[in-house]
């Protein structure tokens, strides 16, 4: 059978071996570009650091994520995935558009799904049904996992007050979602 929940502490002797094997795999898969002289390219040219800048921390983001993880039972509302490190606290109406860190203004989404949602390629209507933009199919010729769920009610918190509010969902569908 499969070993579940096994992890290595960085001080564990096998950790270095696994880490090195992963680095070797990544190296082999990315070092395929050949220089004109026939030499294997060993680096990406250019600077490795950009200009320093001031970062304004998002106050309340961790608490917001904690609330969503609990309300959604650590499960992506759209895909049902429950691999916690891949789950994000997504705002339906973003903070930069007067959204708040409110449970009913959030969805727990897998990272890639969060990006699609923010880009308006996925949406959730006022009845909590998944809406999929035709742009996914038009641009990339896929999106099967989403089109199969089109029109289905997403995974919702048990408590009604924790569920996405219709006003926020309607805002996202009219302002962000790409319907055509």
TATAJO-V571723 format. One record per pair of residues at least 12 apart in sequence whose ideal C-beta (glycine too) atoms are under 10 Angstrom apart, sorted by the first residue. I is the first residue (numbers start at 1). J is the second residue. If there is no record, write none. Layout:
I,J  I,J
This chain:
27,42  30,44  31,43  58,95  58,101  59,95  59,101  60,95  60,100  60,101  61,89  61,91  61,95  61,101  62,89  62,101  63,89  63,101  64,89  64,90  64,91  64,95  64,100  64,101  64,102  64,103  64,105  64,106  65,87  65,88  65,89  65,90  65,101  65,106  65,108  66,89  67,89  67,101  67,102  67,103  67,106  67,108  67,157  67,162  68,87  68,88  68,89  68,90  68,101  68,103  68,106  68,107  68,108  68,109  68,157  68,162  69,84  69,87  69,89  69,108  70,103  70,108  70,157  70,162  71,103  71,104  71,106  71,107  71,108  71,156  71,157  71,158  71,159  71,161  71,162  71,163  72,87  72,89  72,103  72,106  72,107  72,108  72,109  72,154  72,155  72,156  72,157  72,158  72,162  73,108  73,155  73,157  73,158  74,87  74,108  75,87  75,108  75,110  75,155  76,88  76,90  76,107  76,108  76,109  76,110  76,111  76,112  76,113  76,114  76,154  76,155  77,90  77,106  77,107  77,108  77,109  77,110  77,113  77,117  77,124  77,128  77,130  77,153  77,154  77,155  77,156  77,157  77,163  77,164  78,90  78,107  78,108  78,109  78,110  78,113  78,114  78,116  78,117  78,122  78,124  78,130  78,132  78,145  78,146  78,149  78,152  78,154  78,155  79,109  79,110  79,112  79,113  79,145  79,146  79,149  79,154  79,155  80,110  80,149  80,154  80,155  81,108  81,109  81,110  81,111  81,112  81,113  82,108  82,110  83,110  83,111  84,108  85,111  86,109  86,110  86,111  86,112  86,113  86,114  87,108  87,109  87,110  87,111  87,113  87,114  88,106  88,107  88,108  88,109  88,110  88,111  88,112  88,113  88,114  88,115  88,117  88,118  89,101  89,106  89,107  89,108  89,109  89,114  90,105  90,106  90,107  90,108  90,109  90,110  90,111  90,113  90,114  90,115  90,117  90,118  91,105  91,106  91,107  91,114  91,117  91,118  91,168  91,172  92,104  92,105  92,106  92,107  92,117  92,123  92,124  92,164  92,165  92,167  92,168  92,169  92,170  92,171  92,172  92,173  92,176  93,105  93,106  93,165  93,167  93,168  93,169  93,170  93,171  93,172  93,175  93,176  94,118  94,171  94,172  94,176  97,171  97,172  97,175  97,176  98,171  99,168  99,171  99,172  100,168  102,162  102,164  102,165  102,168  103,157  103,159  103,161  103,162  103,163  103,164  103,165  104,157  104,160  104,161  104,162  104,163  104,164  104,165  104,166  104,167  104,168  104,169  105,164  105,165  105,167  105,168  105,169  105,171  105,172  106,157  106,162  106,164  106,165  106,168  107,122  107,124  107,154  107,155  107,156  107,163  107,164  107,168  107,169  107,172  108,155  108,157  109,122  109,154  113,145  113,146  116,132  116,133  116,135  116,136  116,143  116,146  117,172  117,176  117,177  118,172  118,176  119,133  119,135  119,136  119,176  119,177  119,178  120,133  120,135  120,172  120,173  120,175  120,176  120,177  120,178  120,179  121,133  121,134  121,135  121,136  121,139  121,140  121,143  121,146  121,176  121,177  121,178  122,136  122,143  122,146  122,149  122,150  122,154  122,172  122,176  122,177  122,178  123,169  123,172  123,173  123,174  123,176  123,177  123,178  123,179  124,153  124,154  124,156  124,164  124,168  124,169  124,172  124,173  124,177  125,151  125,153  125,154  125,166  125,169  125,170  125,172  125,173  125,177  126,164  126,165  126,166  126,167  126,168  126,169  126,170  126,173  127,151  127,153  127,166  127,169  128,152  128,153  128,154  128,155  128,156  128,163  128,164  128,166  128,169  129,149  129,150  129,151  129,152  129,153  129,154  129,169  130,146  130,147  130,148  130,149  130,150  130,151  130,152  130,153  130,154  131,146  131,150  131,151  131,169  131,172  131,173  131,177  131,179  132,145  132,146  132,147  132,148  132,149  132,150  132,151  132,177  133,146  133,177  133,178  133,179  133,180  134,147  134,178  134,179  134,180  135,177  135,178  135,179  135,180  136,178  138,178  138,180
